[in-house]
Amino acid sequence: MRVVVTDAEVTLADVLSLRLAMEEPLSDGTELVLRHRTTGVEREVLLGTPGARAGEATLAVSLAPLMLTAGRWDAYLRRDGKRVRLRSVDPGFSLDHLDAYALCKRTLAYRSYRTRNGYLALKIADAEPVAEVRSIWFREGRLEVMGLLAFTGLEDDDARHEARLALHRRQSGDLMRRTWATVQGVRFHAAFSLVDVLAADPDQAGTWEAALEVEGVATPLKLGSRLDDVDGKRRRLHYPSARIDGVPIRPCYTADDELRIEVGG
């Protein structure tokens, strides 16, 4: 049973859409099996004989009814008791699609992708509202951040929303709020003075968590970066530091890809 995925996408309606290339048609009784990589839990979907030609087939599988949980799920085809892992040649990544997908308010986010070994898999994550960071830079003594609001349900239009940036110091619990934040539709631009951060850090060696407080959104939005294909940004993505009175200040990411501001060495 030689089958290769040539196109894979999770649609905005959480439907797994697949195009398959194969040597012979899928026979009655063929199943798509999704297996959770950590727990081994499996979900099966009976496929039957989709497609119009022997060498090609298209599938559409609604994911929500399968009650999949957060984590990574590997895809298999099973027929007559024999199971093979489903190969894929589609990298499964489109930043524009991920942006459009994140406009809806969701509890789970589904993404199809190709593993390093060339197989189809799904990545499922809890989808709480967040401020997705797309660019960071230092300018005129400030740290500026731009990005988009994900999973809030706000419209991607020209409407402006009142917003302010909040910084929370983990070591002491101190909270610093600044009004220098703008939100238009789902796009945001926030900035804060590095001098103010240093003045609010008594030990000159603290870690600050950043969040956006946005009109119309019930909870503060943590700043992070997850809507891309770069996992483990703390190891892979390093920003330069700025020095204020000799003290280094730099942005970095946690193991969960949330943005932090580190003061001191």
C-alpha positions as CSV (number, residue, x, y, z in Angstrom):
1,M,0.0,0.0,0.0
2,R,2.2,2.8,-1.3
3,V,0.5,6.2,-0.6
4,V,2.1,9.7,-0.4
5,V,0.4,12.9,0.8
6,T,1.0,15.6,-1.8
7,D,-1.0,18.4,-0.2
8,A,-2.2,18.7,3.5
9,E,-4.0,21.5,5.2
10,V,-6.2,22.0,8.2
11,T,-9.0,24.4,7.0
12,L,-10.5,27.3,8.9
13,A,-13.3,24.9,9.8
14,D,-10.9,22.4,11.4
15,V,-11.2,19.9,8.6
16,L,-8.0,18.0,7.6
17,S,-7.9,18.2,3.8
18,L,-5.5,15.7,2.1
19,R,-4.6,15.0,-1.5
20,L,-3.0,11.5,-2.0
21,A,-0.9,10.0,-4.7
22,M,-1.0,6.2,-4.9
23,E,-0.4,3.2,-7.0
24,E,-3.9,1.8,-6.6
25,P,-7.3,3.0,-5.3
26,L,-8.1,2.9,-1.6
27,S,-10.2,-0.2,-1.0
28,D,-13.3,-0.4,1.2
29,G,-12.5,-0.7,4.8
30,T,-9.3,1.5,4.6
31,E,-8.9,3.6,7.8
32,L,-7.0,6.8,8.6
33,V,-5.5,6.2,12.1
34,L,-4.2,9.1,14.2
35,R,-2.0,8.1,17.1
36,H,-0.9,10.3,20.0
37,R,2.8,10.3,20.1
38,T,3.1,10.4,23.9
39,T,0.1,8.4,25.2
40,G,-0.4,6.0,22.3
41,V,-4.1,6.8,22.2
42,E,-5.6,6.2,18.7
43,R,-8.5,7.6,16.7
44,E,-9.8,5.9,13.5
45,V,-11.7,7.2,10.6
46,L,-13.2,4.9,7.9
47,L,-12.3,6.2,4.5
48,G,-13.9,3.9,2.0
49,T,-12.9,4.6,-1.7
50,P,-12.5,8.3,-2.1
51,G,-11.2,10.0,-5.3
52,A,-12.0,9.5,-9.0
53,R,-8.8,8.0,-10.3
54,A,-6.6,5.2,-9.3
55,G,-3.5,7.3,-8.9
56,E,-5.1,10.2,-6.9
57,A,-7.5,10.7,-4.1
58,T,-8.8,13.5,-2.0
59,L,-9.9,13.3,1.7
60,A,-11.7,15.6,4.1
61,V,-11.7,14.6,7.8
62,S,-13.5,16.7,10.4
63,L,-11.2,16.8,13.4
64,A,-13.4,18.2,16.1
65,P,-15.6,15.1,16.5
66,L,-12.5,12.9,17.0
67,M,-11.9,14.5,20.5
68,L,-8.2,14.8,19.9
69,T,-6.2,16.3,22.8
70,A,-3.2,18.6,22.8
71,G,0.1,17.1,21.5
72,R,1.4,15.5,18.4
73,W,-0.5,12.9,16.4
74,D,1.1,10.7,13.8
75,A,-1.0,9.6,10.8
76,Y,-1.3,6.0,9.4
77,L,-3.3,4.1,6.9
78,R,-4.7,0.7,7.9
79,R,-6.2,-1.9,5.6
80,D,-6.8,-5.6,6.3
81,G,-5.2,-5.3,9.6
82,K,-1.9,-3.9,8.2
83,R,-0.9,-0.4,9.1
84,V,1.7,1.9,7.4
85,R,2.8,5.3,8.4
86,L,1.6,8.0,5.9
87,R,4.4,9.7,4.0
88,S,4.2,13.3,3.0
89,V,6.0,15.6,0.6
90,D,4.0,18.7,1.6
91,P,5.9,20.9,4.2
92,G,2.5,22.0,5.4
93,F,3.5,25.6,6.3
94,S,1.9,28.9,5.3
95,L,2.3,32.0,7.5
96,D,-0.7,33.6,5.7
97,H,-2.9,30.6,6.4
98,L,-1.8,30.5,10.1
99,D,-2.6,34.2,10.5
100,A,-6.1,33.7,9.0
101,Y,-6.6,30.6,11.1
102,A,-5.8,32.5,14.3
103,L,-8.5,35.2,13.7
104,C,-11.2,32.9,15.0
105,K,-11.7,32.4,18.7
106,R,-10.8,28.8,19.5
107,T,-10.0,26.4,22.3
108,L,-7.8,24.1,20.3
109,A,-5.6,24.9,17.3
110,Y,-4.9,22.2,14.8
111,R,-1.9,22.2,12.4
112,S,-0.8,19.6,9.8
113,Y,3.0,19.3,9.1
114,R,5.6,17.0,7.7
115,T,8.0,15.4,10.2
116,R,11.8,15.5,9.8
117,N,11.6,11.9,8.5
118,G,9.0,12.8,5.9
119,Y,5.7,11.7,7.5
120,L,2.4,13.4,8.0
121,A,1.5,14.5,11.5
122,L,-0.8,16.9,13.4
123,K,0.2,19.3,16.1
124,I,-2.6,20.3,18.4
125,A,-2.2,23.0,21.0
126,D,-4.5,24.9,23.5
127,A,-5.5,28.1,21.8
128,E,-5.8,30.8,24.4
129,P,-5.9,34.5,23.2
130,V,-2.3,35.8,22.9
131,A,-0.4,38.7,21.4
132,E,1.7,37.0,18.7
133,V,5.1,38.7,18.2
134,R,6.3,39.2,14.7
135,S,9.1,41.8,15.1
136,I,11.3,43.2,17.9
137,W,13.8,46.1,17.7
138,F,15.5,48.7,19.8
139,R,15.0,52.4,18.8
140,E,15.7,55.7,20.5
141,G,16.0,54.1,24.0
142,R,12.9,51.9,23.6
143,L,12.1,48.3,22.9
144,E,9.3,48.1,20.3
145,V,7.2,45.0,19.5
146,M,4.8,44.5,16.6
147,G,2.5,41.6,15.8
148,L,-1.1,40.4,15.8
149,L,-3.7,39.3,18.3
150,A,-4.5,35.6,17.9
151,F,-7.6,33.6,18.9
152,T,-9.4,36.7,20.3
153,G,-12.3,36.8,17.8
154,L,-11.6,40.5,17.0
155,E,-12.1,41.5,13.4
156,D,-9.1,42.1,11.1
157,D,-10.4,45.6,10.1
158,D,-9.5,49.3,10.7
159,A,-11.2,49.6,14.1
160,R,-8.9,50.9,16.8
161,H,-9.0,49.4,20.3
162,E,-7.7,51.1,23.5
163,A,-4.7,49.2,24.8
164,R,-1.8,49.4,27.2
165,L,1.3,47.4,27.8
166,A,1.9,45.8,31.2
167,L,5.2,44.5,32.5
168,H,5.3,42.2,35.5
169,R,8.5,41.5,37.4
170,R,8.7,37.9,38.4
171,Q,11.1,38.2,41.3
172,S,9.1,40.9,43.2
173,G,5.7,40.9,41.7
174,D,6.0,44.6,40.8
175,L,3.7,45.7,38.0
176,M,4.5,48.5,35.5
177,R,1.9,49.7,33.0
178,R,2.4,52.0,30.1
179,T,-0.2,53.4,27.6
180,W,2.2,53.2,24.7
181,A,0.3,50.5,22.8
182,T,-1.9,50.7,19.7
183,V,-4.2,48.1,18.3
184,Q,-5.9,48.4,15.0
185,G,-8.1,45.4,14.1
186,V,-5.8,42.6,15.2
187,R,-2.5,44.3,14.6
188,F,-0.6,45.8,17.5
189,H,2.4,48.0,18.1
190,A,3.7,48.4,21.6
191,A,6.8,50.0,23.1
192,F,8.4,50.8,26.5
193,S,11.3,52.9,27.7
194,L,14.4,50.9,28.7
195,V,15.3,53.6,31.2
196,D,11.9,53.1,32.9
197,V,12.4,49.4,33.1
198,L,15.9,49.8,34.6
199,A,14.6,52.4,37.1
200,A,11.8,49.9,38.2
201,D,14.3,47.1,38.7
202,P,15.9,47.6,42.2
203,D,18.4,44.8,41.8
204,Q,19.2,45.5,38.1
205,A,18.9,41.8,37.6
206,G,15.3,40.8,37.0
207,T,13.0,39.1,34.5
208,W,9.9,40.9,33.3
209,E,6.8,39.3,31.7
210,A,5.0,41.4,29.0
211,A,1.2,41.4,28.3
212,L,-1.2,43.6,26.4
213,E,-4.4,44.7,28.0
214,V,-6.9,45.3,25.1
215,E,-10.3,46.8,25.2
216,G,-12.9,44.1,24.3
217,V,-10.7,41.2,25.4
218,A,-11.4,39.8,28.8
219,T,-7.9,38.8,29.9
220,P,-4.4,40.3,29.4
221,L,-2.7,38.8,26.3
222,K,0.7,37.4,26.9
223,L,3.3,38.2,24.3
224,G,4.8,35.2,22.6
225,S,5.6,33.6,19.3
226,R,4.0,30.3,18.3
227,L,2.3,30.8,14.9
228,D,5.3,29.7,12.8
229,D,7.5,26.7,12.2
230,V,10.2,27.5,14.7
231,D,10.0,25.4,17.9
232,G,12.2,26.0,20.8
233,K,13.0,29.7,20.2
234,R,14.9,30.0,23.5
235,R,17.6,27.8,22.0
236,R,17.4,29.0,18.4
237,L,16.6,32.7,18.5
238,H,18.9,35.2,20.2
239,Y,18.4,38.9,20.3
240,P,21.2,41.4,21.0
241,S,21.1,43.4,24.2
242,A,20.9,47.1,24.7
243,R,22.9,48.7,27.5
244,I,21.5,51.4,29.8
245,D,24.0,52.8,32.2
246,G,26.1,49.7,31.6
247,V,23.3,47.3,32.4
248,P,22.3,44.9,29.6
249,I,18.6,44.6,28.8
250,R,17.5,42.0,26.2
251,P,14.4,40.2,25.0
252,C,14.3,36.4,25.0
253,Y,11.9,33.5,24.9
254,T,10.9,30.9,27.5
255,A,10.7,27.2,26.8
256,D,7.0,27.8,26.0
257,D,7.9,30.5,23.4
258,E,6.7,33.4,25.7
259,L,8.5,36.7,25.5
260,R,10.5,37.9,28.5
261,I,12.7,40.9,29.2
262,E,15.9,40.1,31.1
263,V,17.7,42.9,33.0
264,G,21.3,42.4,34.0
265,G,23.7,39.6,33.1
